[in-house]
């Protein structure tokens, strides 16, 4: 079978990556919209050769775009590096033998998922405005007044993937919040018993809100110190009160303190123990993303100006930057241009970092969804009411959005 790894649609994920969601649903990666099965109902061996995953592989080999990969295609269209490109760059060399041994029916004889994105459950201490009940137990309780059976899935998910743990060499924990999840620590202990923490080719990766460093008898820095490669993506969407409104539960001072502690503890291991700041760019923080980047760097929290990642929000759609009116978009783009010219370039940011912000400027104009402004405003007012917060007071630069809402004869909810 002839496979072109340089194809514009090819991705290693359907061969090398396993993404398990909080409810047991399995996808090739976190960006894919295709659920190929559920580990609560099928074993992983069956999932990794079922008709859905084989069809994805077939389309990629035959160089046909895959509908469920639209998120990556959109990022590439705006000029931003996609997860598809990241996976190809980081995983292909380690797993090319699995890919090239694909059968004629697009099945594989040996499971090759060396990259795992594991979400053991939705247990989370934050209520982010861009999140949902399935990813946050706090939002689930706020929405429904109770926690559902989803909270029992963590142990089942753990039991299903446990037999395959020796396969993985890129392990990515997300959530929920992994640093307060019991099964995360159970997996860590298992890996250490297998001696994986001593291996130079084993990579431990996280997406965390970085609010809690101690869980029961564990301090996460003590654990990370034992592993050879640790890459931590801290989720932060704004400075001070602005970040605290977007991510309810977030405390700026606690975040700053935890980042400083990390930098001090791993000061002599900066090549193997890295901290990156991930900002989910959406309607609320389209202006604050610039302030955040500058603050992190100027206050010494981010020693490398390039350790900042822009994650363009695709859903929920009514929070995307695409819903902004034309004037707000114009001001946002000008603000980003100033950031590039007056901050990034003078501080010798990499071409990739500059390109990332240039891509954001392009991304803002990829679609016009201002018809969703009423949905956006209604949701913000609803959350303001139940959380005793004030979106428009916190983000006055969005006054045009509110004005657009009122101009369409929409009365503000009482």
N, C-alpha and C positions, 0 to 999 in steps of 0.2 A: 504494500500500500504506500503510495507516494504522499508524503505529508510535507507541507511547506510552512515551517514555523514563522516565516516572515510575512505571511498573509495578513491582510488588514483586518481579518475577522477571526484568525486563529487565536485560541487561548488554551493554555495548559490546564486550566481549572477542571474541565470535565474528565481529566485523566489523573490529576495530581492533588486536587483540593477537595476538602470535605467541609461543608458548612452545616452545622446542626443548630437549629433554632430552639428557642425556649420551649416550644410545644412538641419538639421531636421532628419537625419538618426538616427535610434535607434538601439543600441546594448545592450546586457546584461551587458557588462563592456567595459572599454577602451582597454583592451587587446584582446578582441574577434574580429575575422575577419568576423563574421556573422552579417549582417544587417537584422534585423527582420521586419523592416518597416520604415515609415517616418511620423513624427507627423504633417507634412504639408498636408498629404494626408489621414491619418487615425487618429481616436482618440486613446488615450492611452489604454482604456479598450479593444478595438479590438486588438491592438498590443500585449497586454500581455496574450492573449489566442489564438494567431494565430498558424498556423501549424508549422511555423519555431521554435518558442519558445517552443512549446510542444514537438517537436522532440528532441531538446537539452535536455529538462528535462528527457525525456524517456531514452535517451542514458546514461545520468548520473546515473539515478536510476538503470538501468540495467548494470552499471559498464562498459560501452563501451566508449573508448576515443572519444572525440568530435573533429573533424578536425579543427574547428575554434578556439580551445583552445590551439593550438600548441605552442604559445608563453609561456604559463605557463608551459607546459610539458618540453620545452627546458630549462627553468630556473631551474626547479626541477632536470633535468638531470645533470646540471652543479653544483648542490648543493646549488643554490641560492633560497631564499624564493620567491615564486611566488605570484601573486595577488590572485590566487585561494586560497592559504593557508592563506593569510592575511585576505581575506573576510571571510573565514570559521571561523577563530579565533575571528574576531571582530564583525561579524554580526549574526552568527547562534543563539547565545543565545537570541538575541533581536527579531528574526523572525522565530524561529523554529515552532511556531504555524501555520504560513502560509505554511511552507514546508510540515509538516505532514498532512495538510488538503488538499493535492493535490488530485484531482479527478482521477478516473481510466483512463480517456483519457488524463491525464496530464495537464488539464486546472486547473485554480484556481477560487474559487468563490469570493475571496476578493483580491484586488491588494495589494501586500505586499512589494512593492519597498520602503524600508526605507532608502536606500542609493542612492543618486542622484549624478551623474557626469554631470554637466551642462556646456555646451559650448554655450554661447549665440550668438557667432559670431566669425569671424576671425580677428576682429580688434586687431592689434598688432603693436607696435613700434619697433620690432626687425625683423631682417632677418637672422635667424639661418641657418647654412649650412645643418643641419639635418632636416629642416622643409620644408613646401610646401605651395603653394598659398591658399589652403583650410583652413589652420590654421594660416595664417599670411597675413593680408591685405597689409603689406609692401612688402612682396615677390610677392603677386598678382599684385600689381601696377608695381613693377620692371619688372615682367615677361610679363605682358599684356599691360602695359601703361594705365590701367584703373581698376576700381573696379567693380565687377560684382554684380548681384542680391543677391549674398550670404550675402551682407552687410545689406539686408533688413530682413533676416531671424531671427535676434535676437529678434525683437519685437514679431514675430509670435511664435517663440519657447516659449517666456515668456508667452504669452496668453494661449498656449496649456497646459502648466504645472501648471499654476496658480491655477486651481481648486483643485489640488492635494497636495498643499504645506503643508497642515496640516499632511500629511502622513509621510513626511521625518523627520528623526532625525540625519542622517549623510549627510550633504550637502557639496559637493565637487565642487568648482569653478575652471575651467581651461579655456583654450581659443584656440586661441587668447590670449590676456592679460586681465584677468578679472578686474584688478584694474583700467583700463581705459574704461570699458564697462558700458554704461548707465544702461542696464537691470540688471546687477549685483547689483547696488545700489537700483534699484526698488525692487528687491527681498529681499534685506536686510531690507528695510523699511517695507515691508509687514510682514516679520518675526517678527520684533520688535513690530508691531501693534498687532500681535497675541501673544506677550509675550514670544516667543520662546527663546529670548536672556536671559531670567531669568531661563531657565530650565537646570538643571544639566545633563540631559540625551540628550541634543542637542549638536551636534558637528559641528563646522564650519571649513571646510578644504579648502586649496588653493594650486594650482600650479601656481606660479607667477614668472616673471623675476625680480620682486622687484625693478624696476627702478623708479616707480612713487608712491609716498605716498599720494599725494593730487589730487583729481579729483573734479573740480568745487567747491562746498561748502563743500565737504567731505574730512576729513583726515582719512585715514584707521585705524590709531591707536585709534582714538576716537571711531570708530565703534567697533573694536575688544575689546576694554576695557569694552564694555557693555555686551559682551557675556561671558558665563561661560567656554566654551571650544573652543579654537582656535588652529588649527594646520596648520602651514604654511610651504609648501615645496618650497624653493627658488631654481630656476634652475640656475646653474652655472657650466660651463664646462672647465674653465681654469683660470689661474692667469694672470692679466695684459693684455698685447697685445695679448697673445695667446687666452685667453678667449674672447677678443674683436673681433678677427678674426672669431672664430667659431660662435659667436653670435653677428653679426653685429648690432650695436645699444647699446650693452652692454658697460658700462663704469666701470672699476674696482673701481675707487675712489668713484663713486656714490654708487655702491653696498656696499662697505665697510662702508660708512657713514650711509646708511639706515639700515644695520645690527646692527651697534653700537647703533643707535637710538632705534631700537626694543629692544635690550638687556637692555637698560637703562629704557625705559618706563615700561617694564614688568618684571623688576628685582625681584619683590616680587610675581610674579605669574608664575614662571617657570614650575610648574607642570600642569597648565591649559592652558598656552599660550606658545606654543613651536615652535621653528624654526629649520627646518631640511634643510640640503644642499643636493640637488639632482644633481648628475652628470651623464649625458648621455654619456656612454663610447662608443667610436667609433674610427675609424682609426686615426683621427687627434689627439685625446688627450689620446691615450693609455699610453703614458709616463707622460703626464701632470696631470693625475688623482691623481697620488701619490703626486706630488708637491702641488696640490690644497688642498688635505686633510691635509697635514702637515702645509701649510700656514694658513689655516683657524683656526687650533688649536693653533699654536704657536703665532698668533697675537691676540688671545683671542676672535675672532669672534664666535668661536664654543667652548663653555665652556665644553661640553660633547663630547669626541672624537667619540662617537658612533652615533652622530646625522649627519651621512653622509651616503647617499644612492647611490648605484651604479645601474644605469638603463642601462642594456645592450641593445644597439641599434640593432633592427632587420630590420628596413627599414628606408631609402632606402638601399638596399642590397649592393650597391657599396660604402657605407661608413662604413660598418661593419668592425670590427677588423678581420673578417675572410678573408678579401681581402689582408691582409698583407703577404709579403713574409716570408719564414721560418726564415731567419736571424733576421728580425725585430721582428718577434714574439718571438724568443728566447731571445733577449735583453729586450723586454717588460716584459716577464715572470720573468726574473732575477731581473728586477727593482721592480716588485711587491713583489717578495720574500724578497728582502732587506727591503721593506717598512714594511712588516709583522714582520720580525725579529728585525729590528733596530728601528722601530717607534711604531708600534701597541703593540707589546708584552711589551716593556719597559714602555709604558704609560698605561698599564693595560686596553687595549681595551677589549670589551666583546668578548665572543666566537662567537657571531653572526657577529660582525664586522670583526673579523679575517676570519671567514668562508666566508664572502662575497667576500673578496679579493682572498681567495683560490679558490672560485668558478669562479672568473674572469680568473684565470690561466687556469682552466679546460675549460672554455668557449672559450678561444682563439683558442684552438685546436679542437673544436667540428666540424669545417668544414674548408675546404681549397678552398677559392674562389679567388685565385690570378689571375684567368683569367679575373676578373673584374677590375684589376688595370688600364687598359686603360680608362675605363669609369670613374673611380675615378679621375685620373689625368686630363682628359679632362674637367670634371666638375669643379675641383679646379681652373684650368687655366681660364676657362670661367668666374667664379665668381671673380677671381683676377682681370681680365681685366675690368669688368664693375664696380667693387667696389674699384679699385685702391689699391688692397691688394697683398700680396706675401706669398703664402702658404709655399713654400719650404724654404724661408728665415726665416719665423716665426717658422717653425717646421723642423729644419735641421736633426733631428733624423729620418726623413722619406726619407732621400736621397736614400736609397736602393729601395724604391718604385718607385721613379723617374727613377733610373738606370734600374730597371726591365722593365719599360715602354719603355725606349730608346733602350734597348737590343733587344726588340722585333721588332726593325726597325720601331718604331712609331716616326715620327718627332714631335717635340714640335710645337703646333700651333703658328702662328705668331701674 
